[in-house]
Amino acid sequence: MRGRASAQEREPATGPVVGVADVEKVLRNYGRASRVKNELERGNTSEELRQKQVELDDLEREVAGKRFSFFRRKISPAEVEKKRTEVQALREQEARAAREKEKKEMEALLTDVRGAVAEVGREKRLALVFDSNAPQILFLNPRAGGVTDVSDAAIEWLNSDRR
């Protein structure tokens, strides 16, 4: 019996091989993700918004009497408020557009990451790959064996010419 137990202990597990990928790490190290992030952070304020802001600033200076003009005109508070409302509405519209663009870019990046993880998982013959940061995973014991982290391989695959 003793020899038989030892042989069983030496046999590899026959169950599915599970992998994990740190999606946050993959995104941080994915070349395209950093380019997209930089592009989104630059933010593109439209020329129309810049012009309306300049007009509003000029009106506010005139009302405050801090702007020199040969031809003083009577500016009503309603005119200033109307311009302020226009600027705010345009700002909100551009912010919505920026959020929508960020959402679309993030979805595209996550699609890339999922594709890379799936490709690496197939190459490594893994049955399942979980996001190591996903709250649905309650317990994962990497010391128990059968767990392979594919984050670095997914980063390498994304940044390579194999795509």
SULNORDA-V820003 format. One record per backbone hydrogen bond with DSSP energy under -1.0 kcal/mol. NH is the residue of the N-H (numbers start at 1). CO is the residue of the C=O. If there is no record, write none. Layout:
# SULNORDA-V820003
NH/CO + NH/CO
This chain:
# SULNORDA-V820003
5/1 + 6/2 + 7/3 + 8/4 + 9/5 + 10/6 + 11/7 + 18/146 + 19/128 + 20/148 + 21/130 + 23/21 + 26/22 + 27/23 + 28/24 + 29/25 + 34/30 + 35/31 + 36/32 + 37/33 + 38/34 + 39/35 + 40/36 + 41/37 + 42/38 + 43/39 + 50/46 + 51/47 + 52/48 + 53/49 + 54/50 + 55/51 + 56/52 + 57/53 + 58/54 + 59/55 + 60/56 + 61/57 + 62/58 + 63/59 + 64/60 + 66/61 + 80/76 + 81/77 + 82/78 + 83/79 + 84/80 + 85/81 + 86/82 + 87/83 + 88/84 + 89/85 + 90/86 + 91/87 + 92/88 + 93/89 + 94/90 + 95/91 + 96/92 + 97/93 + 98/94 + 99/95 + 100/96 + 101/97 + 102/98 + 103/99 + 104/100 + 105/101 + 106/102 + 107/103 + 108/104 + 109/105 + 110/106 + 111/107 + 112/108 + 113/109 + 114/110 + 115/111 + 116/112 + 117/113 + 118/114 + 119/115 + 120/116 + 121/117 + 122/118 + 123/119 + 124/120 + 125/122 + 126/121 + 127/17 + 128/17 + 130/19 + 132/21 + 134/131 + 137/134 + 144/141 + 148/18 + 150/20 + 154/150 + 155/151 + 156/152 + 157/153 + 158/154 + 159/155
